[in-house]
Every structure is written in structure tokens, then in C-alpha cells.
Amino acid sequence: MTSSQDTGGEAAAGAAAGAAPRACSAAEIGAIAHLYRGEIYRSTVWRTRLDSTTNWAVVTTGIALSATFSSASASPLPMALVGLIVTIFLLLEARRYRYFNIWRARARLLETDFFTPMLRGEPVSMNAAWSQLLARDLCQPRYHVSLARAAGRRLRRTYAWIFLIQAISYYGKLAIHPTPLTALSELWGRAAIGPIPGNLVVFAGVVFHLGWMMFAYLTLRLDQRSWRVRQSLIAIG
């Protein structure tokens, strides 16, 4: 959640505090229930699109595995190239996740600040902070997470495992085909791609995966900072 969103949440809370509480009417409760159904539907649609991108990444990795391990003489190059393709899928999915998060966040806000108090028998006011924030988000829709944070979430939850399988498969291929390794010099020879030395190829692969690990950690820290802010502020994100 950005600082502008924090400021928006505080402004909404201040506006709600200055107005007299007003209980929800039956018509308003019905309207909000329909709004909730609509937000759930839209979040479900975008969740399906997220799953589609993940399926593309899994299928592509499977094809690369089949090509790489089809025979002892097969090249390990497909396993190296598929990492770049999966990276593109990750960026596409991060973009889709930003849309999904808009509808998910609105539905979650209604669950925590509207339906939950109602189920507890507590009064629910239409001019409370949550309603002001929701109205502002409906009038001025915007992304609630950055592209980097969205990519970090998808990486930690799904794509990290795909990258792990790719890395293990690639180095496993180098270790067992065409014969088990007996010396480190053989590893460099098997990893070489045309004029590119094998040690440079292996080093690039290590940097590639370590870079994603660092990216996952940094975006996790950003999410944790945002979660701490939301513990004391009604917010969407």
C-alpha cells in the first residue's frame, strides 16, 4: 500500500468521524449485498486468468523437461531457455494480479467491516470509515499494489517452485547425461552453449535464480510493512 493510499484512508476515517452515525436501511443492506456478489464474481474471473498463466508456465516447463531428458545426448539448453519464457509469464501474471487485487480487496473490506459486525449483532453505519473508503475507491479506482509487489507475491506462492524445478532439472541433466560426472571440467563442457563457455553459462544461471530469491525477499519486506500499517488503519490493498 502506498503513502497516498494511507493518506486516503486517514482522510476517509476523518470524514466519517465528523459525520453523525447512521444505521443501514434494509434497501442499503440489499444494495451492498449485490455489490459484494459483483465484486466476488469479478475477482473469481480474474483468479481464473491467474490460473491460466500459471498453467502456461507449468506446461512450458513440462515440454522443456521432455525435450531435455528425451535422450542422453539431448541438449540441456531447453531448460535454460524456459526460465526466460517463465519470467515473461510471471510478469504477465503480476499484471493480472493487480486487477484481481482490486476486486479481492473490495470484497474483503465488505467482509471484515460490514458483514462481520452484522453477524456479531453490532451496529453497522453507512457513514463509517470503511464506507467512505469504499466509495472513494469506486469513484477513483486504482491499483492497490505495485507491479513489483504483485510479481513478488506470485513468485513466492507459485513461480518459486517452478524455478526450483527448472534449476534442479538443469543441473541434474548436466550431472547424469550422457554419463555421470567424474570431474568439474566435464560440467563446464556440457554447459557450454556454442562459443559461450560453460562456466559463464552456469554462473549466469546461479545469478538468475539468486536474483529472484532476493527479489522475493525484498517484496516480502514491502508487504510486511504494508500489513503493519493496515493493522491500525482501515485500508484497501
Buried (B, 14 or more C-beta within 10 A) or exposed (E): BBEEBBEBBBBBBEBBEEEEEEEBEEEBBEEBEEBBEEBBEBBEEBBEBBEEBBEBBBEBBEEBBEBBBEEEEBEBBBBBEBBEBBBEBBBBBBBBBBBBBBBBBBBBBBEEBBBEBBEEEEEBBBBBBBBBBBBBBEEEEEBBBBEEBBBBBBBBEBBBEBBEBBBEBBBBBBEEBEEEEEEEEBBBEBBBBEEEEBBEBBEBBEEBBEEBEEBBEEBBEBBEEBEEBBEEBBBBB
